[in-house]
Amino acid sequence: MKKLTLTAIRNYLETLPADTNFDNPAYDGAPTTRKAFPIAEVIAELDTELNRGAEAKAAKGAEYDAARAVVMAELANTVSPVTIGELFEAVKDKLPSGFTKGKLQYGVIQLWKDVIDHSEDSPRAYFLR
């Protein structure tokens, strides 16, 4: 199910009274099977599903933010455009642990393209705008 659909369902459930219960379609009369689920529990489960992966995404964002500061400082000190390989060699010891050349390339080409441009002479050489 799409995240937008789950969000819409969750937002709708918020409009219902707090004492609402939903019948359990799997209820078989056994004492170990619940007859109904309270709305608060259903909303909590939807929240868990909607926020799944948020911690990993935040950690990755923090890693790219830390790398950005290092890369921008290095590019500010360069006089001519540099390739990703040259840039990586210059900053690899200052980058967060595990930050690879591929991640650097992704950051330069996709994430930081608003402040980094490629050279007209060589489309694989980059400089700070």
C-alpha positions in Angstrom: 0.0 0.0 0.0 1.3 3.5 -0.8 2.4 5.7 2.0 0.0 8.4 0.9 -2.9 5.9 1.2 -1.8 4.9 4.7 -1.5 8.5 5.7 -5.0 9.2 4.5 -6.4 6.2 6.4 -4.5 7.3 9.5 -5.8 10.9 9.3 -9.4 9.6 8.8 -9.1 7.4 11.9 -8.0 10.4 13.9 -11.5 12.0 13.2 -13.3 9.0 14.9 -14.1 9.0 18.6 -11.3 7.8 20.8 -13.4 4.9 22.3 -14.0 3.3 18.8 -13.2 -0.4 18.5 -12.8 -2.4 15.3 -14.1 -5.9 15.2 -11.5 -8.6 14.6 -12.4 -10.5 11.4 -10.3 -13.4 12.6 -12.2 -13.7 15.9 -13.1 -17.3 16.4 -14.6 -17.2 20.0 -11.4 -18.6 21.5 -10.3 -16.9 24.8 -6.9 -16.3 23.3 -8.3 -14.4 20.3 -9.2 -10.7 20.7 -12.7 -9.7 19.7 -11.9 -6.1 18.8 -9.0 -3.7 18.4 -9.1 -0.2 20.0 -8.6 2.7 17.5 -5.5 3.9 19.4 -3.8 0.6 18.8 -4.7 0.7 15.1 -3.4 4.3 14.7 -0.2 3.3 16.6 0.4 0.5 14.1 -0.1 2.8 11.2 2.3 5.3 12.7 4.9 2.6 13.1 4.5 1.6 9.4 4.6 5.2 8.2 7.8 5.9 10.1 9.6 2.7 9.2 13.0 3.5 7.9 13.0 7.1 9.2 16.0 6.5 11.5 18.1 5.1 8.7 17.1 7.9 6.4 18.0 10.5 9.1 21.4 8.8 9.6 22.2 8.8 5.9 21.2 12.5 5.7 23.5 13.4 8.6 26.3 11.5 6.8 25.8 13.4 3.6 25.6 16.7 5.6 28.9 16.0 7.3 30.5 15.1 3.9 29.0 18.2 2.3 30.9 20.5 4.7 34.2 18.8 3.9 33.6 18.8 0.2 32.6 22.5 0.1 35.7 23.5 2.1 37.9 21.6 -0.3 36.3 22.9 -3.4 36.5 26.5 -2.0 40.3 26.0 -1.9 40.7 24.6 -5.4 41.7 26.9 -8.3 40.7 24.7 -11.1 37.9 22.1 -11.6 38.6 18.6 -10.2 37.3 15.2 -11.0 35.5 13.0 -8.5 38.6 10.9 -8.1 40.8 13.9 -7.4 38.3 15.3 -5.0 37.9 12.0 -3.2 41.7 11.6 -2.8 41.9 15.1 -1.3 39.1 14.6 1.2 38.9 10.8 1.9 40.5 11.1 5.4 38.1 13.9 6.4 34.9 12.2 5.2 32.7 10.2 7.6 33.7 6.6 8.1 32.4 4.4 5.3 31.8 7.3 2.9 32.8 6.0 -0.5 33.8 7.5 -3.8 30.4 6.4 -5.1 28.6 8.3 -2.3 30.8 11.3 -3.0 29.8 11.2 -6.7 26.1 10.9 -5.8 26.4 13.9 -3.5 28.2 16.0 -6.1 26.0 15.1 -9.0 22.6 14.8 -7.3 22.4 16.4 -3.9 24.7 19.4 -4.1 24.1 20.4 -7.8 22.7 23.7 -6.6 26.2 24.8 -5.5 28.5 22.6 -7.6 28.8 22.8 -11.4 30.7 20.9 -14.0 33.4 22.4 -16.2 32.6 23.3 -19.8 36.0 21.9 -20.8 35.5 18.6 -19.1 32.0 17.5 -18.1 33.6 15.2 -15.5 35.4 18.0 -13.6 33.6 19.9 -10.9 33.9 23.3 -9.2 32.1 25.4 -6.6 29.9 28.0 -8.2 
